[in-house]
Amino acid sequence: MAVSSSIMETVAILALLLGLFIRSGYCIDCFKCVSYNGANKACDDPFHNNYSTAILESPCMGGRKGRDGLFPATACIKIAGYYDGTGETITVRGCALDSGTLTTDTEIIRMSHCGKFYYDDKYVHGCLQSCSDADACNSARRQSASPADLESLMRHLLSLVVFLLAASR
């Protein structure tokens, strides 16, 4: 079974063009804001983005334990609760990344937590939620192609190229 060189060239060009559009290091976009006692309505729940990019950080960068500087975030986070002593509310939206430790309890992005925790030198009763399935996922979900979708498409195209090269011999 012979495959024409023009088909192979076309597939190779498509694969190269797709490779140009895939970012080498994936970084999620997240909303970043803080609201104490309802002072920042744009940040509070219920969250209404209204398609504004004022509080959307793209790409979102976060700190990493034991390292200086900022790194591409892998998850969006949202903290919502109230201070035990005063009853004042707090909402924080931001981003974070996994620091690579072995235990889930030291990595806030690996699972959501609800209960009491220490934040800003005070005890807070509330929840810390994390998500990494879509850009700006610490609000309403935005529909877009994810890096995983693009990576899968790239793998399929490369498999097709290998198949066509093998078939042409």
N, C-alpha and C positions, 0 to 999 in steps of 0.2 A: 504494500500500500504506500504509494508515494504522495507526499504532501508538497504542494508547490511552495517555492521559497517566498513568494509574495504573501501567502497566508502566514507563514512563520514570521516574516518580517513585521507584518501588521500586529500579530499577537505580541511580539517582543516590544514593539513601540508602545502598545497599550499598557503592557506591564510596567515599562519604564515610566510612562506618564503617570500611572497610578502611584508608583513609588515616590514620585516627586510631591504628590499631594498628601502623603502620610507624614505626619510630624514624627521626628525621630524620638522624641521623648514626650509621652502623653502627659498632659496636665489638665486637670478638670477646672471648669469655671464655677465659681461659687459666689453667693451673695455674702457680703461682709458688712456687718453693722452691729450696733449695740443700742439697746433701749433700756433705760432704768425707769421703772415705774410709769411706763407708757409715754415717756418724753419723745421718743422717736417713732411715730405712728407708722412710718414706712417699713420699720423693722419688726413691729409687733405682730402677733397673731390676732385675728386671722390675717394671713399674709396676702397682700394684693400687689403683685409686681407691676401690673399695668404696663408691661413692656418697657420699663425704664432701665437704663444701664447705669444709673447713678450709683447704686450700691453693688453692682455686679463687678467682681474682679476677674478679669480674663487676661491671661491665665492666673489662677490663684496660686500663690506661693506660701509655703509654711515653713516653720522651723523644725529641726530634727534633733532629738535628744543626743547630747554629746557632740554636736557639730555646730560650727559657726555658719552663719549665712542663711539664705532662704533656698528652698528646693521646690520643684514642681509638686503640687499637692495631688494626692490620690483620692481624697474624699472630702465631701462637704460636711460640716457639722452644724448643729443647732442646739443651743442650751436654752431651756425655758423653765422658769421656776420662780420661787419667791424666797426672800431671805427669812430665815427662822426668827431672828430677833425683832425685825421691824414689819414684816409682811409685805415689804416693797417687792415689786416684780422685777424680773430681769429677763431679757431675751438677747442672746448673742448668736449671730450667724457668722460663720467663717469657714476656714478650710484647714486641713491637717494632712499629714502623711504618716504612713507606718514607719516606725524607726527601726524595725527589724528585730526586736526582742522576741524571745521565745514564748512569752506568756500573754494571753489575751487581756488579763487584768491591768497590764501596764500600757496597753495600746488602745487609746480611746476610739479609734476608727474601726476597730475590728468588730465591735458589737455595741448596740445602744444600751444605755444604763438609765434606770429610774430609781429615785430614792433621795438620800441626802448625800451631799458632797461639799467639799470645801472649794470656794471660788472667791477670788478677790478678798482674801483674809476673813471671809464670813461663811457660815453654813447656809447652804441653799437646799431647799426641798424642791425637786423637779426632775427633769429628764435631760440627758445628753443623747442626741440622736445623730447617727452618721449615715451617709449614703454615698455611693460611688457609681451608681448605675446610669447617670446622665448628668450633663452639665447643668448647673443651677438646681440640683436636686434638693437643696435645702429650702425649696419653695415648691410651686407647682412644676410638674415635669415639662420640659421643652422637648419636642420631637426633633431629633436630628440623628444623623448617622454616627454611631459610636466608633471609637477606634477599633473595637473588637470586630465590628461589621466590616470595616475597611481591611483589617488584617485577614479576615476570612476570605474576602474577595481576592486579595492579593495572593493568598495561598492557592486558591482555585486557579487563578490565572497562571501562576508559576507551574502548577501541576499540568495544566493544558500545554504550556510551552514544552515541558519535559516530555509529555506524551507525544507531541508533534515531532519533536526532535528524534525520539526513539523510533517513531513510525516512519520517518523519512530515511532511515538507514537500512 
